[in-house]
Amino acid sequence: MSKMLLPSDVNAQDFDSIIVLTFGFPAVAVFYFLLIYSHCAFTMQYFGRTSDYSKLQIGLRFGICFALIYFIGMQEVMVEASPFKTWGIDFLIYQFVMGIGEALVAIIMCVVISSLTLKNSVHKKPWAIDANKALSTIFKGEE
């Protein structure tokens, strides 16, 4: 799909890093996805177990946070090989679409991880926010 979005042909070798050249694209891609999954799962287990929110809300909150990180991370800046001069605004559109693709995957992955690995909290109703607790945390630094 992303190949269809490209405004012109690209020399793929210009975009290969030394890691891809050394280990090969499949090995680097597998490592990348294992790292992303592990990072999301560890973070949600560490913080999600003590949360007063529902599994869905935990998954969505962490998913949106990771989605923003991955969206910004997909905005690749390559000084020497950037096709911006050739593609113009089409390059920005392509980068935006690639970033949205990464962001959606992050949100879905976090919701699935939280649904499968966390338990719903019995302390609060889903989507409820305790304003007093939030304000005391912000202004006093207490919980």
Rosetta blueprint (number, residue, H / E / L):
1 M L
2 S H
3 K H
4 M H
5 L H
6 L L
7 P L
8 S L
9 D L
10 V L
11 N L
12 A H
13 Q H
14 D H
15 F H
16 D L
17 S L
18 I H
19 I H
20 V H
21 L H
22 T H
23 F H
24 G L
25 F H
26 P H
27 A H
28 V H
29 A H
30 V H
31 F H
32 Y H
33 F H
34 L H
35 L H
36 I H
37 Y H
38 S H
39 H H
40 C H
41 A H
42 F H
43 T H
44 M H
45 Q H
46 Y H
47 F H
48 G H
49 R L
50 T L
51 S L
52 D L
53 Y L
54 S L
55 K H
56 L H
57 Q H
58 I H
59 G H
60 L H
61 R H
62 F H
63 G H
64 I H
65 C H
66 F H
67 A H
68 L H
69 I H
70 Y H
71 F H
72 I H
73 G H
74 M L
75 Q L
76 E L
77 V L
78 M L
79 V L
80 E L
81 A L
82 S L
83 P L
84 F H
85 K H
86 T H
87 W H
88 G L
89 I H
90 D H
91 F H
92 L H
93 I H
94 Y H
95 Q H
96 F H
97 V H
98 M H
99 G H
100 I H
101 G H
102 E H
103 A H
104 L H
105 V H
106 A H
107 I H
108 I H
109 M H
110 C H
111 V H
112 V H
113 I H
114 S H
115 S H
116 L H
117 T H
118 L L
119 K L
120 N L
121 S L
122 V L
123 H L
124 K L
125 K L
126 P L
127 W L
128 A L
129 I L
130 D L
131 A H
132 N H
133 K H
134 A H
135 L H
136 S H
137 T H
138 I H
139 F H
140 K H
141 G L
142 E L
143 E L
